Amino acid sequence: MITPVDDAARRTFWAEQMQQGYELIERVLPFPVSECGEGFSSLRDAATSTGVEMLFSSTKIAGDLERVFFMRESLVRHVTTIGREMNARGWILKIEDGYRSLEMQGQLVRRPELFDAILRKCIWECGGAIPPAELMFRRALVLIANIPKIGTHMSGSAIDISVFRREDGSEVWRGNPYLEMSEHTPMRSPFVDADARRHRLEISAMMEAHGFIHFPFEFWHFNQGDALGHALRNQPGPARFGPVHWNPQTNRVTPCDDPLRPLNPLDVVEKEIAAALLRRDQANSVT
């Protein structure tokens, strides 16, 4: 049972983490990027060709859109190496998500399951009051990357992962499944048990041994070679990978025209809040 004191501690932690995430984003937005033009490669094909046992999510993203298990060519080689090392440990790397187009990312921000979950946390953060749209906008920047420059999936330089055991297919438990939106979500959340934190950090160590870095505010997200990665490592710029449009037929990438323009501006966020509250009221009236 969560006591009032514990609930207050959780609220404080959530708000502090989200503020730190926003401050990180403010560092990333002006960070220099010199898009290298590197193409994409299939994670699924790479796993098959190298004999690495790997899993891939079977769910859709942003409604009916298929997940795209591709990322920059040079990074795919690192992922298969990590997958092989996990196999040797008795684990299986599961790729939950890879590249996302700007359209996919924009729809993901508005996806009711995610938007409503973040709104519930913001209402909780505000002591039961409806949060201002500006607060939701900031939280969406941190948790769903509502600006292309900060969304490393749109750069083809990030993957979301889970890990399972080869022996019995059980998940290497990190306190919550992918995707969790709460005070449990930050990598070092004190509100998951010691075993879950240990698993998070062990998995991160395996990823980071091959150049990836964890996003501190999501325990499943790892990226490399982009502005976010450089900022987290305090590396000088420019970064190699920026948000791009990818042509699967030609494997050519085109830099995003306006990487700083929100995918869902403030007025859209306001409309989504209204829609989410309507969904909540309708659900309450049924129950």
HELIX and SHEET records of a PDB file:
HELIX    1   1 PRO A    4  VAL A   28  1                                  25    
HELIX    2   2 LEU A   43  THR A   50  1                                   8    
HELIX    3   3 GLU A   73  ARG A   89  1                                  17    
HELIX    4   4 LEU A  102  ARG A  110  1                                   9    
HELIX    5   5 PRO A  112  GLU A  125  1                                  14    
HELIX    6   6 ALA A  133  ILE A  144  1                                  12    
HELIX    7   7 PRO A  148  ILE A  150  5                                   3    
HELIX    8   8 THR A  152  SER A  155  5                                   4    
HELIX    9   9 ALA A  194  GLU A  208  1                                  15    
HELIX   10  10 ALA A  227  ARG A  233  1                                   7    
HELIX   11  11 LEU A  266  VAL A  286  1                                  21    
SHEET    1   A 2 PHE A  40  SER A  42  0                                        
SHEET    2   A 2 PHE A  70  ARG A  72 -1                                        
SHEET    1   B 5 MET A  54  PHE A  56  0                                        
SHEET    2   B 5 TRP A  91  ASP A  97  1                                        
SHEET    3   B 5 ALA A 158  ARG A 165 -1                                        
SHEET    4   B 5 HIS A 221  ASN A 223 -1                                        
SHEET    5   B 5 ILE A 213  HIS A 214 -1                                        
SHEET    1   C 2 VAL A 244  ASN A 247  0                                        
SHEET    2   C 2 ARG A 252  PRO A 255 -1                                        
END                                                                             
